[in-house]
Amino acid sequence: MGKSRQIASVVLDYTPMYTDIPITGVDNSIGQNVIIFMKKSDFENVDINTLTEIYKQKDAIAFVFEDNSALVFEEKSRTLHFAEYDNVTMFVKVKTDKAILDE
């Protein structure tokens, strides 16, 4: 396990879920996304740059919170979007085309 992966795992204490289910509202060209389930209060510890390095071959990283709200970081455009998660279908759907973070 690389050092950046170890740091990300220790700080966030998460196990990522890899999924072929497309994220609605995101260009799913590669066909695989990463979903990370976490508490909203832990999101402030997220280092997007480290996670995108770890998951650089994925279309998007979705951060799903306990209330099924989500944030989706789209790798291609390097933007962050509000989203929602359906725990029955396991679909993540971006709520708007407007990015909330544009690097």
C-alpha positions in Angstrom: 0.0 0.0 0.0 1.5 3.4 -1.0 2.1 6.1 1.5 -0.7 8.4 0.1 -3.2 5.5 0.2 -2.2 4.7 3.8 -2.6 8.4 4.8 -6.0 8.6 3.1 -7.2 5.4 4.7 -6.1 6.4 8.2 -7.5 9.9 8.1 -10.8 8.9 6.6 -11.2 5.3 7.9 -13.1 4.2 4.8 -13.4 1.3 2.5 -14.2 2.4 -1.1 -16.8 0.6 -3.2 -16.0 0.3 -6.9 -19.1 0.3 -9.1 -19.9 -0.1 -12.8 -23.2 1.7 -12.1 -23.0 5.0 -13.9 -23.4 8.2 -12.0 -26.2 10.2 -13.5 -25.1 13.6 -14.7 -21.4 12.6 -15.0 -19.5 11.6 -18.2 -19.0 7.9 -17.5 -16.4 7.2 -20.2 -14.2 4.8 -18.3 -17.1 2.9 -16.8 -16.1 2.6 -13.2 -16.6 4.9 -10.3 -15.7 5.0 -6.7 -18.2 5.5 -3.9 -16.9 6.4 -0.4 -19.4 6.2 2.5 -18.6 8.6 5.2 -19.9 11.1 7.8 -20.4 14.6 6.7 -18.2 15.8 9.5 -15.3 13.7 8.1 -15.5 15.4 4.7 -13.3 18.3 5.9 -10.4 15.8 6.1 -10.7 14.8 2.5 -7.7 15.6 0.3 -9.1 15.5 -3.2 -5.6 15.6 -4.8 -4.5 12.5 -2.9 -7.7 10.6 -3.7 -7.6 11.5 -7.4 -4.1 10.2 -7.5 -5.2 6.9 -5.9 -8.3 6.6 -8.1 -6.9 8.3 -11.3 -8.3 5.6 -13.6 -11.9 6.3 -12.5 -14.5 8.7 -13.9 -15.7 10.1 -10.5 -15.4 9.8 -6.8 -18.8 10.0 -4.9 -18.8 10.8 -1.2 -22.1 9.5 0.2 -23.2 10.7 3.6 -25.4 9.2 6.3 -28.5 11.1 5.1 -28.0 9.8 1.5 -26.9 13.2 0.3 -23.7 13.1 -1.7 -20.9 15.1 -3.3 -19.4 13.9 -6.6 -15.9 14.8 -7.8 -15.7 14.5 -11.5 -12.2 13.7 -12.6 -12.4 14.9 -16.2 -13.6 18.4 -15.4 -12.1 18.4 -11.8 -15.4 19.7 -10.4 -17.4 18.9 -7.4 -21.2 18.6 -7.6 -24.1 18.1 -5.2 -25.8 14.7 -5.6 -28.1 12.2 -3.9 -27.7 8.5 -3.3 -30.5 5.9 -3.5 -29.5 3.0 -1.2 -32.0 0.6 -2.8 -30.8 1.0 -6.4 -27.3 2.2 -5.5 -27.6 5.0 -8.0 -25.8 8.3 -7.5 -27.5 11.2 -9.3 -26.0 14.7 -9.7 -28.6 17.3 -8.7 -27.4 20.1 -10.9 -25.0 20.9 -13.7 -23.5 23.7 -11.8 -20.2 22.9 -10.1 -19.6 23.9 -6.5 -15.8 23.5 -6.7 -13.9 24.3 -9.8 -10.1 23.7 -9.5 
